[in-house]
Amino acid sequence: MLDAGKTEFAQHGFAETRIEDIAALAGLSKTGVYAHYDSAVAILGALALEYQAPPPWHWPLLAGWAALGLVTVAAPRLRRRSNICTATARSRTASNSAL
């Protein structure tokens, strides 16, 4: 649901995003969205908190395991963060070896 909200806000802006659009993109009814969030403002607030929160302790560990081929990260959100962590680690390794 938050991914749908993020997509709708990015495509249409906050003022033009409707709960109905978020619900449709998330595959939910409008009532289903309202069961979790009472407004578009609440969804936007939840998205803001998601980006302010520090990543869980296991994300770098999963990224390392994925880089070694020891685990396949299936969840899209974890896969994106795994790719970011892996790219960051490779970048740091490359810059350290250049010294």
C-alpha positions as CSV (number, residue, x, y, z in Angstrom):
1,M,0.0,0.0,0.0
2,L,2.8,2.4,0.8
3,D,4.5,1.6,-2.5
4,A,1.3,2.4,-4.3
5,G,1.1,5.7,-2.4
6,K,4.7,6.5,-3.2
7,T,4.0,5.8,-6.9
8,E,0.8,7.9,-7.0
9,F,2.4,10.8,-5.1
10,A,5.4,10.8,-7.5
11,Q,3.3,10.7,-10.6
12,H,0.5,13.0,-9.7
13,G,1.7,15.1,-6.7
14,F,0.1,15.2,-3.3
15,A,-2.7,17.5,-4.2
16,E,-3.9,15.3,-7.2
17,T,-3.5,11.9,-5.5
18,R,-6.7,10.3,-4.4
19,I,-7.2,7.4,-2.0
20,E,-9.2,5.7,-4.7
21,D,-6.1,5.8,-7.0
22,I,-3.8,4.4,-4.2
23,A,-6.3,1.6,-3.5
24,A,-6.6,0.7,-7.2
25,L,-2.9,0.5,-7.6
26,A,-2.5,-1.5,-4.4
27,G,-5.2,-3.9,-5.5
28,L,-7.4,-2.9,-2.5
29,S,-10.8,-1.3,-2.0
30,K,-11.0,2.2,-0.7
31,T,-12.3,0.7,2.6
32,G,-9.2,-1.5,2.7
33,V,-6.9,1.5,2.6
34,Y,-9.0,3.4,5.2
35,A,-8.6,0.4,7.5
36,H,-4.9,1.2,7.8
37,Y,-4.7,5.0,7.1
38,D,-7.4,7.6,7.6
39,S,-6.2,10.0,4.8
40,A,-3.6,10.6,2.1
41,V,-1.8,12.8,4.7
42,A,-1.4,9.7,6.9
43,I,0.0,7.7,4.0
44,L,2.4,10.5,3.2
45,G,3.4,10.6,6.9
46,A,4.0,6.9,7.0
47,L,6.2,7.2,3.9
48,A,8.2,10.0,5.5
49,L,8.8,7.8,8.6
50,E,9.9,4.9,6.5
51,Y,12.7,7.0,4.9
52,Q,13.7,8.5,8.3
53,A,14.0,5.1,10.1
54,P,17.4,3.5,10.1
55,P,17.6,0.2,8.2
56,P,17.1,-2.9,10.2
57,W,20.4,-4.5,11.4
58,H,20.1,-7.5,9.0
59,W,20.0,-5.6,5.7
60,P,23.8,-5.2,5.3
61,L,24.1,-8.9,6.3
62,L,21.6,-9.9,3.6
63,A,23.4,-7.8,1.1
64,G,26.7,-9.5,1.9
65,W,25.2,-12.9,1.7
66,A,23.5,-12.0,-1.6
67,A,26.8,-10.7,-3.0
68,L,28.4,-14.0,-2.1
69,G,25.6,-15.9,-3.7
70,L,24.6,-17.5,-0.4
71,V,21.0,-16.1,-0.4
72,T,18.6,-14.9,-3.0
73,V,16.8,-11.8,-1.8
74,A,13.2,-12.2,-3.1
75,A,11.4,-9.3,-1.6
76,P,11.6,-6.2,-3.9
77,R,12.2,-3.8,-1.1
78,L,15.0,-5.9,0.4
79,R,16.4,-6.6,-3.1
80,R,16.7,-2.8,-3.8
81,R,18.4,-2.2,-0.5
82,S,20.6,-5.2,-1.0
83,N,21.7,-3.8,-4.4
84,I,22.4,-0.4,-2.8
85,C,24.4,-2.0,0.0
86,T,26.3,-4.2,-2.4
87,A,27.1,-1.2,-4.7
88,T,28.2,0.9,-1.7
89,A,30.5,-1.9,-0.5
90,R,32.0,-2.3,-3.9
91,S,32.5,1.4,-4.3
92,R,34.3,1.5,-0.9
93,T,36.5,-1.5,-1.8
94,A,37.4,0.1,-5.1
95,S,38.3,3.5,-3.6
96,N,40.3,1.8,-0.8
97,S,42.3,-0.3,-3.3
98,A,43.0,2.8,-5.3
99,L,44.9,4.3,-2.3
